């Protein structure tokens, strides 16, 4: 068996015919395949922290969860506000009371269709911002629930440790 970087080759000690009824058709002298699997996995360099960089955090505490909740809620609030504050754009495009057949973009050919496309883009953007805002609020609520469960588990673990300490103290003093 030869083992080169990304390829495995196995040579057979006996030549095997491809088709036993046609011996002149050739024979198989071995097999080869590409090595693919976990041992070949590599982390892309763009995902690896550079020198002096913190990298990806894999440990969390209640304080860092609080800051993540604050970040989610502040961005959700900003996007929600933005979705309503951009009404000026809609007004400049004729608003909800646009006159059919007339375009706020002028009288050139296809101005009405262009204004319709702008209105569709505005509506899609407004809806997208509101949906994203709602999703961020939902993520903050979910993270708040994770934090609550984290704190409950921390409390339960602390009680268990305290109870264990008492048990060891009783055992050491001879009280059973």
ABEGO torsion letter per residue (X at the ends): XBBBAABBBBBBABBBBABAABAAAEBBAEBBBBBBEAAABBBBAAABBBBGBAEBBABBBAAAAAAAAAAAAAAAAAAAAAAAAAAAAAAAAGEAABBBGBBAAEABBGAAAAAAAAAAAAAAAAAAAAAAAAAAAAAAAAAAAAAAAAAAAAAAAAAAAAAAAAAAAAAAAGBX
